[in-house]
């Protein structure tokens, strides 16, 4: 796989896991975050035949919403008479 330089952020397609983004790559290992299968770690030489570069645009990362739901306001207790 040394001939295929998959830099961080490269868009790739795997035969089984589909489209993903390279998170890191060394001569020994590659870590890819797939759109539908999450993060996977591979031995670079073993995945070389199943991986190809994709020309798609990187997906927009969805950020967790920081907005809090409004708390329910407790009704004032009615005193028993």
C-alpha positions in Angstrom: 0.0 0.0 0.0 3.0 2.2 0.1 2.3 3.3 -3.5 -1.2 4.5 -2.4 -0.6 7.4 -0.1 -3.8 7.9 1.9 -3.2 11.1 3.7 -5.3 12.2 6.7 -8.7 13.5 5.4 -8.5 11.5 2.2 -11.9 10.1 1.0 -11.9 6.4 0.3 -14.2 3.6 -0.6 -13.9 0.1 0.9 -15.5 -2.9 -0.8 -17.4 -4.0 2.4 -17.7 -0.8 4.6 -18.4 1.8 1.9 -17.4 5.4 1.9 -15.1 6.8 4.6 -12.5 9.3 5.7 -8.9 8.5 6.6 -8.2 9.5 10.1 -4.5 8.4 10.2 -2.1 6.3 8.1 1.3 4.8 8.5 3.1 2.1 6.5 1.8 -0.4 9.0 -1.7 0.8 9.9 -4.6 2.9 8.6 -7.6 4.2 10.5 -10.8 5.1 8.6 -14.0 6.5 9.8 -16.8 5.1 7.7 -20.1 6.9 7.1 -22.2 3.9 8.1 -19.9 1.7 10.1 -17.9 4.0 12.3 -14.2 3.9 12.9 -12.2 0.8 11.7 -8.4 0.0 12.0 -6.7 -2.0 9.4 -3.2 -3.4 8.6 -2.3 -1.3 5.6 -1.0 -4.1 3.4 -4.1 -6.3 4.1 -6.6 -3.6 3.2 -4.8 -2.4 0.1 -6.9 -4.6 -2.3 -10.2 -3.5 -0.8 -9.6 0.2 -0.7 -9.7 2.9 -3.4 -9.7 6.7 -3.4 -12.9 8.5 -3.8 -13.4 12.0 -5.3 -16.4 12.8 -3.1 -16.5 15.8 -0.8 -15.9 15.1 2.8 -19.1 14.7 4.8 -20.0 17.6 7.2 -19.4 16.5 10.8 -22.5 16.7 12.9 -21.8 18.4 16.2 -23.8 17.5 19.3 -26.3 20.1 20.2 -25.2 22.1 23.2 -28.7 23.6 23.7 -30.3 22.4 26.8 -34.0 21.6 26.9 -35.9 24.0 29.1 -36.6 22.6 32.5 -40.1 22.0 33.5 -41.3 24.6 36.0 -42.9 22.9 39.0 -46.3 24.2 39.8 -46.5 25.8 43.2 -47.7 23.5 45.9 -51.3 24.2 47.0 -51.5 24.3 50.8 -54.1 21.9 52.2 -56.8 23.8 54.1 
